[in-house]
């Protein structure tokens, strides 16, 4: 990721970010991981693939090119941008009529001026990443329900379940997508500048994640991650914020109002005290202009929030000057105090401000 993204961690952090750490370093010990299940016969899987795709693959890449009129290079780039590996050869049969339709639909959006040709591959990459993660989770849920270790998969049992479930999932996914479209329309289209906006940006980071995972089984790690993601999602959504992404043990979120940002920060930093099953976190937040692009955010405000997160102590919130100024006068909700000025990557003197809840009144 580039220098403006949340993965560009400041120096001094106790562990690298999900994008920077070596693959596998934050996974449970191998002994705790489930052994791979039995493989599926290729012929049996072909039937399931046809059910999932709505049609058995019967077209090669050359067939798709011939039917859509796109160049070979464009067809290859589109396929890769969606997150799929290139066919072993141009004659390999991988595609269906829906692939042809999808290429034509994207072409219509570009030709109609709805999608900028310069960003169409960024759009397909974003869609591919989002749906890949969703698909992995959905199939894992089905597999967990049907498969026990050392028990062969029964396609006669799986295909009817998939056939019944697909229409329901499709309708549910479209419902959620339309709801988010409505929310985004109200937030983005009514803004005079749809790219650069002023927002409160925050990171919540699990303290000592690498150390904790060494002593957890795969099941215990899954439970901790689920508790973290569930609580974080509830807190952020309930205060009108949005989760931009999770990066392993860290979540990046934004919210329009500084006050809502302060409430989110305090709620997340204090969640461990209310629920000891929720991992201890630290929070860094900044307020300013950000570049919003394809569901992600970039810019100096994001960088500062990331660096503040690494400087924050466990269970605490650190803010930049802009957010501190916005919260300072709201003494019934926030106690803002100047903290240390620290050199971090890219900043020789980064001002930091602690944000806490007001002290409880003393009994007379």
C-alpha positions in Angstrom: 0.0 0.0 0.0 1.2 3.6 -0.5 2.5 5.9 2.1 -0.8 7.5 2.8 -2.6 4.2 3.7 -3.2 2.8 7.1 -0.7 0.1 6.6 2.2 2.6 6.7 2.9 2.1 10.4 5.0 4.5 12.4 8.3 3.5 14.0 8.2 2.3 17.6 5.2 0.1 17.3 5.4 -3.2 19.2 4.5 -5.2 16.0 4.3 -4.6 12.3 0.9 -4.1 10.6 -1.0 -6.8 8.8 0.4 -5.5 5.5 4.0 -5.3 6.7 4.4 -8.4 8.9 5.8 -11.6 7.3 3.2 -14.0 6.1 2.1 -16.4 8.9 3.7 -14.7 11.8 0.4 -13.9 13.5 -1.3 -17.2 12.9 -1.9 -19.8 15.5 0.7 -22.6 16.0 0.7 -25.2 13.3 -0.3 -27.8 15.8 -3.5 -26.0 16.6 -4.6 -25.6 13.0 -7.1 -28.0 11.5 -5.7 -30.7 9.2 -6.8 -30.3 5.6 -10.0 -32.3 4.8 -10.3 -34.8 2.0 -10.1 -33.6 -1.6 -13.1 -33.5 -3.9 -13.3 -35.6 -7.1 -13.0 -33.3 -10.1 -16.0 -34.7 -11.8 -18.1 -34.3 -8.7 -16.9 -30.7 -8.2 -17.9 -29.9 -11.8 -21.5 -30.3 -10.9 -21.2 -28.1 -7.9 -19.3 -25.5 -9.9 -22.2 -25.4 -12.5 -24.7 -24.9 -9.7 -22.7 -22.0 -8.3 -22.1 -20.3 -11.6 -25.6 -21.0 -12.9 -24.1 -22.8 -15.9 -21.3 -25.3 -16.6 -18.2 -23.5 -18.1 -18.1 -24.0 -21.8 -16.2 -21.0 -23.2 -12.5 -20.3 -23.5 -10.8 -16.9 -23.2 -10.7 -16.7 -27.0 -14.5 -17.3 -27.1 -15.1 -14.5 -24.7 -12.9 -12.1 -26.7 -14.7 -13.1 -29.9 -18.2 -12.5 -28.4 -17.4 -9.2 -26.7 -14.9 -7.7 -29.1 -12.5 -6.7 -26.3 -8.7 -7.0 -26.9 -6.8 -9.9 -25.5 -4.9 -7.6 -23.1 -8.1 -6.0 -21.8 -9.7 -9.4 -21.2 -6.7 -10.5 -19.3 -6.5 -7.3 -17.2 -10.2 -7.5 -16.3 -9.9 -11.1 -15.2 -6.8 -10.4 -13.1 -8.3 -7.2 -11.5 -11.2 -9.3 -10.2 -8.6 -11.5 -8.4 -8.6 -14.6 -10.6 -5.5 -16.3 -12.0 -4.9 -16.3 -15.7 -6.1 -19.4 -17.7 -3.3 -21.9 -18.3 -3.9 -21.5 -22.0 -6.2 -19.5 -24.3 -8.1 -22.7 -25.0 -8.8 -23.6 -21.4 -12.6 -23.8 -20.8 -13.3 -21.6 -17.7 -16.1 -19.2 -18.7 -19.9 -19.1 -19.1 -22.3 -16.8 -20.8 -22.4 -14.7 -17.6 -18.7 -13.8 -18.1 -19.5 -12.5 -21.5 -22.4 -10.5 -20.1 -20.2 -9.0 -17.4 -17.6 -7.8 -19.8 -20.3 -6.2 -21.9 -22.0 -4.5 -18.9 -18.7 -3.0 -17.8 -18.1 -1.7 -21.3 -21.6 -0.1 -21.3 -20.8 1.7 -18.0 -17.5 3.0 -19.4 -19.0 4.0 -22.7 -22.0 5.6 -21.0 -19.7 7.8 -18.9 -20.7 6.3 -15.6 -17.3 4.7 -15.0 -14.1 6.6 -15.8 -11.9 4.5 -18.1 -8.9 5.5 -15.9 -10.5 3.9 -12.8 -12.4 0.9 -14.1 -9.7 -1.5 -13.1 -9.6 0.1 -9.6 -13.4 -0.5 -9.5 -13.1 -4.2 -10.5 -10.2 -4.7 -8.0 -12.3 -3.3 -5.2 -15.3 -5.4 -6.1 -13.1 -8.5 -6.5 -11.5 -8.1 -3.1 -14.8 -7.4 -1.3 -16.7 -10.3 -2.8 -13.7 -12.7 -2.5 -13.7 -12.2 1.3 -17.5 -12.6 1.5 -17.4 -15.7 -0.7 -14.7 -17.3 1.4 -16.7 -16.8 4.6 -20.0 -18.1 3.1 -18.4 -21.3 1.7 -16.5 -21.8 5.0 -19.8 -21.6 6.9 -21.4 -24.3 4.6 -18.3 -26.5 4.9 -18.3 -26.2 8.7 -21.9 -27.2 8.8 -21.5 -30.2 6.5 -18.0 -31.6 6.9 -16.4 -33.4 9.7 -12.7 -34.4 9.6 -12.0 -37.6 7.6 -15.6 -37.8 6.3 -15.9 -37.6 2.5 -18.0 -34.8 1.0 -21.3 -35.9 -0.3 -22.2 -33.9 -3.4 -25.7 -35.3 -3.4 -26.2 -33.6 -0.1 -24.3 -30.3 -0.9 -25.8 -29.4 -4.2 -29.4 -29.2 -3.1 -28.4 -27.0 -0.1 -26.4 -24.7 -2.4 -29.3 -24.5 -4.8 -31.7 -23.6 -2.1 -29.4 -21.1 -0.4 -28.1 -19.2 -3.4 -31.3 -17.2 -4.2 -31.7 -16.3 -0.5 -28.1 -15.1 -0.2 -28.4 -13.2 -3.5 -31.5 -11.3 -2.3 -29.9 -10.6 1.1 -26.7 -9.3 -0.4 -28.6 -7.1 -2.8 -30.6 -5.7 0.1 -27.5 -4.9 2.1 -25.8 -3.4 -1.0 -28.9 -1.1 -1.7 -29.0 0.0 1.9 -25.4 1.0 1.8 -25.9 2.7 -1.5 -28.7 4.8 0.0 -26.4 5.7 3.0 -23.5 6.6 0.7 -25.7 8.7 -1.6 -26.9 10.8 1.3 -23.4 11.2 2.6 -21.3 11.6 -0.6 -23.6 13.0 -3.4 -24.8 15.9 -1.2 -21.2 16.9 -0.6 -19.9 19.5 -3.0 -16.5 17.9 -3.0 -16.9 14.1 -3.4 -13.2 13.2 -3.1 -11.6 15.4 -0.4 -13.7 15.6 2.7 -13.2 16.6 6.4 -13.6 13.6 8.7 -12.5 12.1 11.9 -10.2 9.1 11.2 -9.5 6.5 13.9 -7.6 3.2 14.4 -8.3 0.7 17.1 -5.5 -1.8 17.6 -5.4 -5.0 19.7 -2.6 -4.7 22.3 0.0 -7.4 22.2 -1.7 -9.4 19.4 1.3 -11.4 18.3 2.2 -12.4 21.9 -1.4 -13.4 22.6 -1.8 -15.6 19.6 1.1 -17.7 20.6 -0.8 -19.1 23.5 -4.2 -19.4 21.8 -5.6 -22.4 19.9 -7.2 -21.7 16.5 -10.7 -21.9 18.1 -9.7 -19.4 20.9 -8.2 -17.1 18.3 -11.4 -17.2 16.2 -13.4 -16.4 19.3 -11.2 -13.4 20.2 -11.3 -12.0 16.6 -15.1 -12.5 16.5 -15.6 -10.7 19.8 -13.3 -7.8 18.7 -15.0 -7.4 15.3 -18.5 -7.7 16.7 -18.0 -5.1 19.4 -16.1 -2.7 17.1 -18.8 -2.9 14.5 -21.6 -2.3 17.0 -19.8 0.7 18.6 -18.8 2.4 15.4 -22.1 1.9 13.6 -24.1 3.0 16.6 -22.3 6.3 16.6 -22.8 6.9 12.9 -19.3 5.9 11.8 -18.1 3.5 9.1 -15.5 0.8 9.2 -13.2 1.2 6.2 -11.3 -2.0 6.7 -9.7 -4.4 9.2 -6.0 -5.1 8.9 -5.4 -8.3 10.9 -5.6 -7.0 14.5 -6.5 -3.4 13.7 -9.6 -1.6 12.4 -9.7 1.7 10.5 -12.9 3.7 10.8 -14.2 7.2 9.9 -17.0 9.4 11.2 -18.2 12.8 10.1 -18.5 14.5 13.5 -15.6 15.0 15.9 -17.9 14.5 18.9 -19.0 11.1 17.5 -15.4 10.2 16.9 -14.5 11.0 20.5 -17.3 8.8 21.8 -16.3 5.9 19.6 -12.7 6.2 20.8 -13.6 6.2 24.4 -16.1 3.4 24.0 -13.5 1.2 22.2 -10.6 2.0 24.6 -12.8 1.2 27.6 -14.5 -1.9 26.3 -12.1 -4.3 27.9 -13.0 -2.9 31.4 -16.7 -3.8 30.8 -16.0 -7.1 29.1 -12.8 -8.9 29.9 -13.4 -11.2 26.9 -12.9 -8.2 24.6 -9.1 -7.7 24.0 -7.4 -4.6 25.3 -7.0 -2.0 22.6 -5.4 1.4 22.0 -6.9 4.1 19.8 -5.4 6.9 17.7 -7.6 9.5 16.1 -7.1 12.6 13.9 -9.4 15.2 12.3 -8.9 16.7 8.9 -9.2 16.4 5.2 -9.0 12.9 3.7 -9.1 11.6 0.2 -11.9 9.1 -0.1 -11.5 6.7 -3.0 -13.2 3.3 -3.8 -14.2 2.8 -0.2 -10.7 3.6 1.3 -9.3 6.8 2.7 -5.9 8.3 2.2 -3.9 11.4 3.3 -2.0 13.0 6.1 -4.9 12.7 8.5 -4.9 8.9 8.1 -1.1 8.8 8.5 -1.3 10.8 11.8 -4.1 8.7 13.2 -2.0 5.6 12.4 1.1 7.0 14.2 -0.9 8.1 17.2 -2.3 4.6 17.6 1.2 3.2 18.0 2.0 5.8 20.6 -1.1 5.3 22.6 -0.9 3.3 25.8 -3.2 0.2 26.3 -6.8 1.3 27.0 -6.1 4.9 26.0 -7.0 7.4 23.3 -4.6 9.8 21.6 -5.8 12.6 19.3 -4.2 15.2 17.1 -4.5 18.9 17.8 -7.5 19.4 15.4 -9.6 16.8 17.2 -8.5 17.9 20.6 -9.6 21.5 19.8 -13.0 20.2 18.6 -13.5 18.2 21.8 -11.9 20.5 24.4 -15.0 22.6 25.3 -17.3 19.6 25.8 -16.2 19.0 29.3 -19.3 16.9 30.2 -18.1 14.2 27.8 -14.4 14.6 27.4 -11.3 15.5 29.3 -8.6 16.6 26.9 -5.0 17.0 28.1 -1.8 17.8 26.3 0.5 14.7 26.1 4.1 14.3 25.0 5.5 15.6 21.7 7.2 12.6 20.0 9.3 12.1 16.9 7.8 9.4 14.6 8.3 8.4 11.0 7.6 11.4 8.8 7.2 13.9 11.8 10.0 15.3 13.8 7.6 16.7 16.4 4.1 15.1 16.5 1.9 16.8 19.0 -0.4 14.4 20.9 -3.4 14.9 23.2 -5.0 12.4 25.5 -8.8 12.1 25.5 -10.4 10.6 28.6 -13.9 10.5 30.1 -14.6 13.2 32.8 -13.7 12.3 36.3 -16.5 11.1 38.5 -17.6 13.8 41.0 -16.3 13.3 44.5 -18.8 12.4 47.2 -19.3 15.3 49.6 
